[in-house]
Amino acid sequence: MSDLSDHNLRAALDDLLLEYYGVIVRKLGEVGMVHGYTHQILMGSFWPELHKVLPPNGQLILAQDAAGRLVGCGTLHRVRPDAAEVKRLYVRPEAAGHGMGSAIVREWINGARSMGLETLLVNVIKSNRDPMGIFERLGFQAIDRYPECADPIEADPYFIYMKYHL
């Protein structure tokens, strides 16, 4: 992770996250969830909670292309002494297909191990096949909703829940 006090990096992360949250809003609509979310509303939950995804209890992973443009991200935050929830796996379309999503998930796995964790937890919108495919290929297993899930219980029918044993 880079220095988030850098104004240019924060602006680039804002752009990336707004794009990500736009995809999330669209995917929720695709699965039939009636909601009042906008990408701006969802974005409002990121910066106030940033401390949760920074060390010692979290990780913010940022991926750049060869030109230095921010093209991917992922967050991890401890939700109990032995487990972390991973969120916001996103790779911009122009950078997709080169293993960047898998690399971010592998960084989560390595980071969780270095934090002494035993389990990674994730929820994926049912229509969001790209990240679900990554999780399945890397050994995540389907489970029932986990109590620490950050998303509201009303969203439960629209998600698949998974875990990874480290």
C-alpha contacts under 8 A as a table, 3 or more apart, distances in Angstrom:
res1	aa1	res2	aa2	distance
1	M	59	Q	8.00
1	M	60	L	6.22
1	M	61	I	5.67
1	M	62	L	5.98
2	S	62	L	7.77
3	D	6	D	5.87
3	D	9	L	7.72
4	L	7	H	7.37
4	L	9	L	6.35
4	L	10	R	5.91
5	S	9	L	7.86
5	S	10	R	7.24
6	D	9	L	5.38
6	D	10	R	6.31
7	H	10	R	5.12
7	H	11	A	6.14
8	N	11	A	5.10
8	N	12	A	6.15
9	L	12	A	5.00
9	L	13	L	6.05
10	R	13	L	5.01
10	R	14	D	6.06
11	A	14	D	4.97
11	A	15	D	6.29
12	A	15	D	5.10
12	A	16	L	6.23
12	A	69	R	7.97
12	A	70	L	6.44
13	L	16	L	5.00
13	L	17	L	5.97
13	L	70	L	7.13
14	D	17	L	5.18
14	D	18	L	6.02
15	D	18	L	5.22
15	D	19	E	6.28
16	L	19	E	5.17
16	L	20	Y	6.19
16	L	70	L	7.19
16	L	71	V	7.13
16	L	72	G	7.50
16	L	92	R	7.90
17	L	20	Y	4.80
17	L	21	Y	5.96
17	L	43	M	6.88
18	L	21	Y	5.15
18	L	22	G	6.08
18	L	39	H	5.86
18	L	40	Q	6.89
18	L	43	M	6.43
19	E	22	G	5.08
19	E	23	V	6.48
19	E	39	H	7.76
20	Y	23	V	5.18
20	Y	24	I	6.39
20	Y	88	R	7.55
20	Y	90	Y	6.31
21	Y	24	I	4.83
21	Y	25	V	6.15
21	Y	38	T	7.69
21	Y	39	H	4.67
21	Y	40	Q	7.78
21	Y	42	L	6.44
21	Y	43	M	6.88
22	G	25	V	5.20
22	G	26	R	6.28
22	G	38	T	7.22
22	G	39	H	4.90
23	V	26	R	5.08
23	V	27	K	6.05
24	I	27	K	5.04
24	I	28	L	6.10
24	I	39	H	7.81
25	V	28	L	5.24
25	V	29	G	6.43
25	V	37	Y	6.55
25	V	38	T	6.32
25	V	39	H	6.52
26	R	29	G	5.15
26	R	30	E	6.30
27	K	30	E	4.89
27	K	31	V	6.52
27	K	125	I	6.92
27	K	127	S	6.10
27	K	128	N	6.56
28	L	31	V	5.40
28	L	32	G	6.53
28	L	33	M	5.46
28	L	34	V	7.96
28	L	125	I	6.85
28	L	127	S	7.83
28	L	158	Y	7.38
29	G	32	G	5.03
29	G	33	M	5.45
29	G	34	V	6.93
30	E	33	M	7.57
30	E	127	S	6.74
31	V	125	I	7.86
31	V	126	K	6.84
31	V	127	S	6.17
31	V	158	Y	6.38
32	G	158	Y	7.96
33	M	155	A	7.50
33	M	158	Y	6.92
37	Y	41	I	6.12
37	Y	42	L	6.71
38	T	41	I	5.18
38	T	42	L	6.33
39	H	42	L	5.18
39	H	43	M	5.98
40	Q	43	M	4.95
40	Q	44	G	6.31
41	I	44	G	5.19
41	I	45	S	7.24
42	L	45	S	5.56
42	L	46	F	7.40
43	M	46	F	5.49
43	M	47	W	7.69
44	G	47	W	6.72
44	G	48	P	7.45
45	S	48	P	6.12
45	S	49	E	6.49
46	F	49	E	5.41
46	F	50	L	6.02
47	W	50	L	4.96
48	P	51	H	7.71
49	E	52	K	5.73
49	E	53	V	7.60
50	L	53	V	5.56
50	L	54	L	6.76
51	H	54	L	5.32
51	H	55	P	8.00
52	K	55	P	7.99
52	K	57	N	6.48
52	K	58	G	5.90
52	K	77	H	5.75
52	K	78	R	7.69
53	V	57	N	6.71
53	V	58	G	4.01
53	V	59	Q	4.84
53	V	60	L	5.64
53	V	75	T	5.96
53	V	76	L	5.69
53	V	77	H	4.99
54	L	57	N	6.27
54	L	58	G	4.50
54	L	59	Q	4.88
54	L	60	L	6.14
54	L	77	H	7.70
55	P	58	G	4.90
55	P	59	Q	6.03
56	P	115	M	7.85
57	N	77	H	5.85
57	N	78	R	5.34
57	N	115	M	7.75
58	G	75	T	7.36
58	G	76	L	5.14
58	G	77	H	4.11
58	G	78	R	6.00
58	G	84	A	7.98
59	Q	75	T	5.64
59	Q	76	L	5.02
59	Q	77	H	6.54
59	Q	108	W	7.67
59	Q	111	G	7.33
60	L	73	C	7.33
60	L	74	G	6.05
60	L	75	T	4.66
60	L	76	L	6.59
61	I	73	C	5.32
61	I	74	G	5.13
61	I	75	T	6.15
61	I	104	I	6.88
61	I	107	E	7.72
62	L	70	L	7.00
62	L	71	V	7.80
62	L	72	G	5.80
62	L	73	C	4.51
62	L	74	G	6.81
63	A	70	L	5.85
63	A	71	V	5.74
63	A	72	G	4.71
63	A	73	C	5.94
63	A	100	M	7.78
63	A	104	I	7.97
64	Q	67	A	7.57
64	Q	68	G	5.18
64	Q	69	R	5.14
64	Q	70	L	4.36
64	Q	71	V	5.31
64	Q	72	G	6.77
65	D	68	G	5.25
65	D	69	R	5.45
65	D	70	L	6.61
65	D	71	V	6.36
65	D	95	A	7.62
66	A	69	R	7.48
71	V	91	V	5.75
71	V	92	R	5.30
71	V	95	A	6.51
72	G	89	L	7.55
72	G	90	Y	5.35
72	G	91	V	4.19
72	G	92	R	6.18
72	G	100	M	7.47
72	G	101	G	7.66
73	C	88	R	6.71
73	C	89	L	5.78
73	C	90	Y	5.44
73	C	91	V	6.69
73	C	104	I	7.25
74	G	86	V	7.30
74	G	87	K	6.07
74	G	88	R	4.87
74	G	89	L	4.40
74	G	90	Y	6.52
74	G	104	I	6.57
74	G	105	V	7.89
75	T	86	V	5.61
75	T	87	K	5.18
75	T	88	R	5.90
75	T	89	L	7.18
75	T	108	W	7.93
76	L	84	A	6.30
76	L	85	E	5.70
76	L	86	V	4.35
76	L	87	K	6.32
76	L	108	W	6.68
77	H	84	A	5.16
77	H	85	E	5.52
77	H	86	V	6.57
78	R	81	P	7.07
78	R	82	D	7.91
78	R	83	A	5.89
78	R	84	A	3.98
78	R	85	E	6.35
79	V	83	A	5.94
79	V	84	A	5.10
79	V	85	E	6.32
79	V	148	E	6.28
80	R	83	A	5.30
80	R	84	A	6.81
81	P	117	L	7.22
82	D	116	G	7.29
82	D	117	L	4.63
82	D	118	E	5.29
82	D	119	T	6.47
83	A	117	L	5.42
83	A	118	E	5.89
83	A	119	T	4.68
83	A	120	L	5.71
83	A	121	L	7.22
84	A	112	A	7.30
84	A	117	L	7.29
84	A	119	T	6.58
84	A	120	L	5.11
84	A	121	L	6.12
85	E	120	L	5.77
85	E	121	L	4.60
85	E	122	V	5.69
85	E	148	E	7.99
85	E	149	C	7.48
86	V	89	L	7.85
86	V	108	W	7.60
86	V	120	L	6.79
86	V	121	L	6.16
86	V	122	V	5.40
87	K	122	V	6.71
87	K	123	N	7.85
89	L	101	G	7.02
89	L	104	I	7.58
89	L	105	V	7.96
89	L	131	P	7.17
90	Y	101	G	7.02
91	V	95	A	6.35
91	V	96	A	5.97
91	V	100	M	7.00
91	V	101	G	6.28
92	R	95	A	5.44
92	R	96	A	6.25
93	P	96	A	5.06
95	A	98	H	6.72
95	A	100	M	7.53
96	A	99	G	7.25
96	A	100	M	6.91
96	A	101	G	7.64
97	G	100	M	7.48
99	G	102	S	5.28
99	G	103	A	6.13
100	M	103	A	4.91
100	M	104	I	6.22
101	G	104	I	5.18
101	G	105	V	6.38
101	G	131	P	7.42
101	G	134	I	7.14
102	S	105	V	5.07
102	S	106	R	6.13
102	S	134	I	6.04
102	S	138	L	7.84
103	A	106	R	5.00
103	A	107	E	6.20
104	I	107	E	5.01
104	I	108	W	6.35
105	V	108	W	4.94
105	V	109	I	6.31
105	V	135	F	7.83
106	R	109	I	4.96
106	R	110	N	6.18
107	E	110	N	5.05
107	E	111	G	5.89
108	W	111	G	5.06
108	W	112	A	5.93
109	I	112	A	5.17
109	I	113	R	6.21
109	I	120	L	7.67
109	I	166	L	7.08
110	N	113	R	5.15
110	N	114	S	6.25
111	G	114	S	5.07
111	G	115	M	6.25
112	A	115	M	5.00
112	A	116	G	6.41
112	A	117	L	5.33
112	A	118	E	7.64
112	A	119	T	7.96
112	A	120	L	7.54
112	A	166	L	7.90
113	R	116	G	5.06
113	R	117	L	5.53
113	R	118	E	7.24
113	R	166	L	6.74
114	S	117	L	7.55
117	L	120	L	7.94
117	L	166	L	7.34
118	E	165	H	5.92
118	E	166	L	5.09
119	T	163	K	6.63
119	T	164	Y	5.53
119	T	165	H	4.72
119	T	166	L	5.71
120	L	163	K	5.42
120	L	164	Y	5.02
120	L	165	H	6.67
120	L	166	L	7.51
121	L	146	Y	7.78
121	L	161	Y	7.51
121	L	162	M	5.88
121	L	163	K	4.50
121	L	164	Y	6.63
122	V	149	C	7.98
122	V	161	Y	5.85
122	V	162	M	5.31
122	V	163	K	6.29
123	N	149	C	7.68
123	N	159	F	6.05
123	N	160	I	5.54
123	N	161	Y	4.36
123	N	162	M	6.17
124	V	128	N	6.59
124	V	131	P	7.52
124	V	132	M	6.57
124	V	159	F	5.32
124	V	160	I	5.26
124	V	161	Y	6.45
125	I	128	N	5.29
125	I	158	Y	5.84
125	I	159	F	4.44
125	I	160	I	6.32
126	K	129	R	7.17
126	K	158	Y	5.84
126	K	159	F	5.21
126	K	160	I	5.92
128	N	131	P	6.46
128	N	132	M	6.56
129	R	132	M	4.97
129	R	133	G	5.89
130	D	133	G	5.26
130	D	134	I	6.55
131	P	134	I	5.00
131	P	135	F	6.24
132	M	135	F	5.14
132	M	136	E	6.13
133	G	136	E	5.11
133	G	137	R	6.07
134	I	137	R	5.19
134	I	138	L	6.20
135	F	138	L	5.24
135	F	139	G	6.36
135	F	140	F	5.22
136	E	139	G	5.28
136	E	140	F	5.21
136	E	141	Q	6.90
137	R	140	F	7.54
139	G	164	Y	6.60
140	F	162	M	5.92
140	F	163	K	5.26
140	F	164	Y	4.59
140	F	165	H	7.80
141	Q	162	M	5.19
141	Q	163	K	5.41
141	Q	164	Y	6.41
142	A	160	I	7.08
142	A	161	Y	5.73
142	A	162	M	4.32
142	A	163	K	6.61
143	I	146	Y	7.85
143	I	160	I	7.85
143	I	161	Y	5.43
143	I	162	M	5.20
143	I	163	K	6.75
144	D	161	Y	6.07
144	D	162	M	7.77
145	R	149	C	7.22
145	R	156	D	7.41
145	R	160	I	7.90
145	R	161	Y	5.66
146	Y	149	C	5.70
146	Y	161	Y	7.49
149	C	152	P	7.82
151	D	155	A	6.88
152	P	155	A	5.66
152	P	156	D	7.35
153	I	156	D	5.25
154	E	157	P	7.46
155	A	158	Y	5.65
155	A	159	F	6.90
156	D	159	F	5.55
